[in-house]
């Protein structure tokens, strides 16, 4: 019986789509009957994921009850390993949810599951408390946002893992980590979180609420937190109101410039830079999106024109069309991935609605508006391309104008 089950578990295809990670993830059924010949027959005759998942659940229950002989337990573990390596992701995810809090989960099986796709890895990463720190650091280094979010929500997170998450995670992951009181976050890590995402209120407020915040970080956060949190910081740390006001004014300016330092190009220079970047293969959607969010509209339009092989005048008409058609057609002509239309459109709408395009809004105000809009709307996105686009805003250095305009030298 066991050999037949082992062979079936290793080779059968499957098609059933569960939803791992949410409340409808495969439950742990209460089954007290031992596996019978009919179970094996069903497994062999119905080679779908549902059949294998049901058999796997019964197998785990028997292993947990301790009613198997030593030989049966060893063979059952082999079968469970086979299910954990199943060709179908649905079966592997069901295994992860079934055993994430079970004594039958072994170290090598846990490692196999956490190195799988996020749908399989999440329950192990979030709920298995004995995972080695080094393994967690290696998973964080994969930069999979779903896996990182699961690790940020663990009951305890070491200082080293917290630092790695802050360094590589997106804004949602960092926010969840900072709000996790079981996470050890050193002062240097809080400072790095402030550098990367402190200009966003939810991150700034989360940093301010940490019990281990230092006075130097408090002074940086004064400019960025919400009004009620600012007043609390001033009271708790005895900061003079006049000093708080100066810190707030200077901090806002510094944070914005660190995030999106504008190039302040003329139209002629913008077209020259765009053509230079195009020739070098560096006129990427990320560069154009950063220019748009920084308020470098001349560079944005010139870059879109260069990629679309049209005149800057035509690109400007399409870019600032208040409807969806103009920007959609321009992005299509410029071969910008369709998945990025929504964030580009959101930034374009802020530029239009704030009157920044026509000069009725200051650059700093525009940057604050566009960043708040983007992260409020897209920070929780499951689209990898959009997630990476937003990360580019915060983490990539600005362009070197001296290198791009050699004629000025």
N, C-alpha and C positions, 0 to 999 in steps of 0.2 A: 504493500500500500504506500509506504513512504517513498519508495523509489519512483513509483508512478506519479505521485504528487510532485516530487522534485523535478522530474522531467517536464511535467505539464507546466509548472510554475516558471520554468526557465524558457519555454519555447512558445507558449500560446500568445497570439495577438489580442488586442483589446481596443474598445472604442468608447467606453463610458466616460463622460466629462463631469467630475465632481467640482466643487468650488473650494479648494483648500484655502485656509486662512480666514474664512468668515464663519459666522455662527452656524452655517449649514454644513460645515466640514464633517466627514464621516464620523458618526457617533460610535461609542464603544458599546456594542450590544452585550446584553447579559445572556450568555449562552452556557448551559451547564452540561449539555450532552457531548460525549466524546465523538470524534470523527468516526464515521462509519464508511462502509464500502460504497454506500449511495452517495456520500459526499465526494468521494474520489471519482465515482462514475459521473456525477454532475460536472465536476471540474474538467473531466476529459471530454464529455459530450457537448458542453456549453463553454467554448473557449473564449468568452468575453470577459471584460474587466469586472463586471458585476459579479460573475461567478467566482472569480479569483479573490475579489475583495471579501466576499462573504466567507469563503473558506479560510482566508487569512485571519479574519476576525475570530472565528471559532478556534483556530489553531493557537492564537495568542492567549485566549481565555484558558485553554487547557494548560498551556505552559505556565501561566500565572498561578493556576490552582495547585500545581505541583503534583498532579496525579500521574504523570508520565514516568516510565522507568528511565534509568540513566541513558540507555540506548535510544529510547523514543525521544527523550529531551534533546539529545545530540542531533538526531535526524530532523526533529521539528525545527531546531535552530538553523539547520542547513536549508530547509524549505523557506523559512522566514527570510534568510539572506537572499534566496532566489527571488522572492517577491520584492525585496528591497532593490533588486537589480533588474526588475521587470522592464521589458521594452516600452511599456506604456506608462507615461507620466502619472496617469490617474491611479494606477495601482501603487506606484511608489509613494505618492502623496497619501494614499489611504494607510499605508504601512506607517508613515511618519506620524500621522495623527493617532493611529491606534496604539503606538508604543512610546509616544513622547513622555509619558509619565508612568511607564511600566518598568518593572525590574528586569524584564527580558531584554531591554535595550542594552547592547554591548557597546564598548568604546569604538570598535572598528566599524560597527554598523552606523553609529551616530556620525562618525566622520564621513562615511560614504554618503549619508543622507544630506549633511550640511554642505557638501561639495556639489550636490545636485542642483537643479534649477530652483528658483526661489519658492515656487509652489510646493515643492517637496521639503525644502530646507527650513522654512519659517517655523513650524511648530517645534522642531528640535532646537533651533537657535534661540528661540524666545523662552522656552520652558525648561529645558534640561540644564540644571544648575551646575553640573559637574564638568561641563565642557572645558578643556584646557584653554588658558589665556592665549597661548600661541596659535591654537586653531582658530580662535575668534579673530585674532589679528590678521591671519591669513585670509579669512573670509571677508573681513572689512576691506582688505587691499584689493579684492575683486571689484569693488566699487559698484556692486549691485544694490540699488537703492532700497529694494524690498528686504533684502537680507540685512542691510545696515539698520533699517528701521526696526526690524525684529530684535536685533542685538541691543539697540538703544532702549528697548522696552523690557529687557531682562530684569529680574528681581534685584540683582546686583550687577554692576558693571565696574571693572577695575579702572584705575586711573590711566593705565596705558591704553586700554581699549577706548576709553572716553576720548583721549587725545587723538587717537587714530580716526575716530568717528567725526570729531570736530574738524579735522584736517581734510577729510575726503568726502564727508556726507553732505547731502543737500539740506536746504533750510528746514524741511519738515523733520528729518532725522535729528538735526542738531536741536531743534525745539523740544522734541520728545525726550532727548537725552537730558537736557538742562532741567526739564520738569520732573525727571525721575529722581526721587530722593534716595534711591538705592545706588545711584551712580556716583562714583568718586571722581570729582572734577577738580583738578589742581588750578591754582591761580593762573598759571601760564596758559592752561587750556581755556579758561574763561576769557583771558585776554585775546586768544586766537579766535574764539567764537565772536568776540566783539569786533575784531578786525574784519572777519569775513561777512558776518550777517547782522552786526549790531545796529545798522541803520533801519532794520525792520522792527517794528514795535513789539511783535510777539517774542522775538529773540531777545531784544533789549530788556523787556520786562522779565523774561525768564532768567536772564543773567542776574538782574538786580535782586531777584527773589532767592538766589542761591545762598545758603547759610555761610559758605566759605568765601564770600566776595571780599576783596581787599579795598582799601580806601582809594588806591590809584585807579582801580577799575570803576569804582563808584564815580569818580570824577569824570571818567570817559563816558559813563552811561547817563550822566545828568542830562546831556543834550538829546538823548535818543529815546528815553523811556516816556511812557504816558504821564500826564500831569499828576495823577494821584500817586503813581509809583515814585515820581521825582520828589514829591513832597515827603513821602515816607523815607526816602534815602537821605534827604536833607535833615530830617528829624533824627533818624537813627545814627547818623555819622557826624552830627554837629557841624554841618557845613554852613558858612555864613551866606545869607540870601544874595548879597552882592557878588560873592565869588561864584555861587551857583549860576547866576545869570550870565556871567562872563564865560563860564565853562560851557553853558548851553549854547551860546552864540558861536563860540569858536569851534565847538565840537561838531555842530551840524555841518559847518563849512568843510571841516577836515574830513569828515566821514564821507560826504558826497564826492569830494575830489579824489579820495582814495579809491572809491568804487568806480567812478566813471570820469576820469580826468579828461576834459574836453580838449580837442586839438585846435579849435578856433581857426580853421582854415578858410581862406577866401575861396570863391568859386573856382578860380583858375587853379589854385593849389590843390583843391579837392579833386578836380578832374585829373591833375597830374599824378596825385597819389593813387587814385583809383586805377589808372592805366598801369602804373608801376606795379601795384599789387596784382593786377590781372596777369601781367606778363610773368610774374614770379609764381603764379599759382597760389597766391595767398589771399585773394579776394573771396573769402569764404562767407557763407551765410552768417557765421558767428561774428565775423568782423563787421558785417553790415548791420546786424542786429545791435551790436554794441554801439556802433555809431549812431543809430537811430535813438537808442535809449539815453545816450550821452547828450543828445541834442545837436550832434554834428550832422545836421540835415543836408548840408551841401555834399559831404562825403557820402552819406547814405544814397542820395539821388545819383551822384556821379558813379558810385559803385554799382548800383542797380543798372544804370545805363550801360556801363562797360560790360557787365555780364550778359545783358539782353541784346547788346550790339545795336542800341538805338541812341538817339541824341539825348543829352541831359534834359533838354526842354521837354521832349516827349515823355521821358521818365518822370519828370516832376508833375506833369499833368496826370499821369496814371497814379503816381504815389499819393497825391493829395486829393484824389477823388473821394468824396464823402461816402460813396456807396462801396459795396464789396467788389464790384466788377473791376475797377481800375487796378487796385492793388493785386487782386487775384491774377489778372492777365499779366501784370508786370512781373510777379513772382514766377509765373509759369514760363515767361520768356527768359527770365534770368536763371532758370533751372534751380530755384529754391525748392527744397522738398515740401510737398503738400502738407505734411504733418506740422510744419512750422508756420502755416498761414495764420492760425489763431493768435499766437503771441505777437507776430508781426502786426496783425490787424489791431490787436489791443493797444500796442504802443503807438501805432499810427493814429488811432482814435483819440488817445490822450493828447497827442500833438495838435490835432484839429480842435478838440473840445476845449483845450486850455488856451487856444489862440497862440500857441507857441510858434506855429508855422507863420503866422502873420505878425509876430513880434509883440503880441499882447501879454506874454507871460515870460518871466525870467527863466534863465537856464536852470538854476538851482531848484526853483519851484517845480519846473517841468520834470527834472530828474526824480525828485521825491514822488511826484504823482505817478510817473510811469512805473517806477519800481514797486510802489505799493500796489498798484493795479495788477502788475504781472504776478507778483508773489501771492497776492490774495486769490487770484484766479487760477494760477497754474502750479502753485507750490506742491500740491498733492497729486500731480498728474502721474499717470501710469505710462505715458509716452516717453520712451527713453530719449528720443531726439529732442523733445521739448525740455526734459529735465537737464540734459547736457547743455542746451542753449542757455538756460537760466544760470547754470553753474559757471558758464563762460563769463557772464557779466561780473560775477563776484571775484573770480579767481585768476583771470588772465590779465597780464600786464598790458599797458597801453602801447600804441604804436610809437616807434622811434622816428619822429619826423625828420631829424637830421639825416637818417639813413635813407628815408624815402624821398627826400628832396635834395639830392646831392648838388644840384645846380646852385643852391644857396651858399654852398661852402666857399 
